[in-house]
Amino acid sequence: MSMEESIPALADAIFREKVLRARNTPPSRKIGLGAEIYAEVLGRMRSGVRMQFPEADECEVERILGDRLNRLSRLEEHGLFHPAPFSHA
C-alpha cells in the first residue's frame, strides 16, 4: 500500500476511534465538553475583538462581542447563516 493509499485509511481509522470514544462518553461529560468548547470559542472571539480594537476596554470588548453574537443569532434565525458542519477530516 502506498503512502497516498494509506493516508485515507488512517484518517478513517482515526475517525472511527473518535466516534467510538464519543459514543462511550457519559452525557454529563459531553455537556461539560460543550461548555468548555463554548468558553474557548468566546475567548478566541474576545481576542479577535481586542486585536481589531486595541484601544477598547473590557466593557467595550464585551459589548462588541455581544453585538457580534446577536448578529449571528439574527442571521441564523432568518436562514442567512448556517454554522459550518463538523468534518471528520
Contacts in CASP RR format, 6 or more apart in sequence:
PFRMAT RR
TARGET T0000
AUTHOR 0000-0000-0000
METHOD contacts of the structure
MODEL  1
MSMEESIPALADAIFREKVLRARNTPPSRKIGLGAEIYAEVLGRMRSGVR
MQFPEADECEVERILGDRLNRLSRLEEHGLFHPAPFSHA
1 9 0 8 1.000
11 88 0 8 1.000
11 89 0 8 1.000
15 88 0 8 1.000
18 88 0 8 1.000
22 30 0 8 1.000
25 33 0 8 1.000
42 65 0 8 1.000
45 65 0 8 1.000
45 68 0 8 1.000
45 69 0 8 1.000
46 61 0 8 1.000
46 62 0 8 1.000
46 65 0 8 1.000
49 56 0 8 1.000
49 61 0 8 1.000
49 64 0 8 1.000
49 65 0 8 1.000
49 68 0 8 1.000
50 56 0 8 1.000
50 61 0 8 1.000
53 60 0 8 1.000
53 61 0 8 1.000
53 64 0 8 1.000
56 64 0 8 1.000
72 81 0 8 1.000
75 81 0 8 1.000
76 82 0 8 1.000
76 83 0 8 1.000
END
